[in-house]
Amino acid sequence: MKTTAILTLAAGLFAGVLLSTGCSKEAKAEAVCPVSGEKLGSMGEPFVFEYKGQKIKLCCDGCKKDFDKDPEKYLSKIAKPAAPAK
């Protein structure tokens, strides 16, 4: 019980830091699982994998099955890095 409370608090603090600092749009978008909408870290370490050269972070390995069914649906929810200014 204590571990869950600590992890929940840590995830909330992490999300708050991302939102209150000048973090990029990409960092803020990455704070949430594109499949479930859960905060990354709320279920332990995020499940990280690479898809077409892009690092994808999900809240858990269970979301990978849904991602694999329709990757483009979920990729559209992940912010792409902005092109460098010329």
Secondary structure, DSSP 8 states (H G I E B T S, - for coil): -HHHHHHHHHHHHHHHHHHHTT--HHHHHHTB-TTT--BTTTTSS-EEEEETTEEEEESSTTHHHHHHH-HHHHHTTS--------
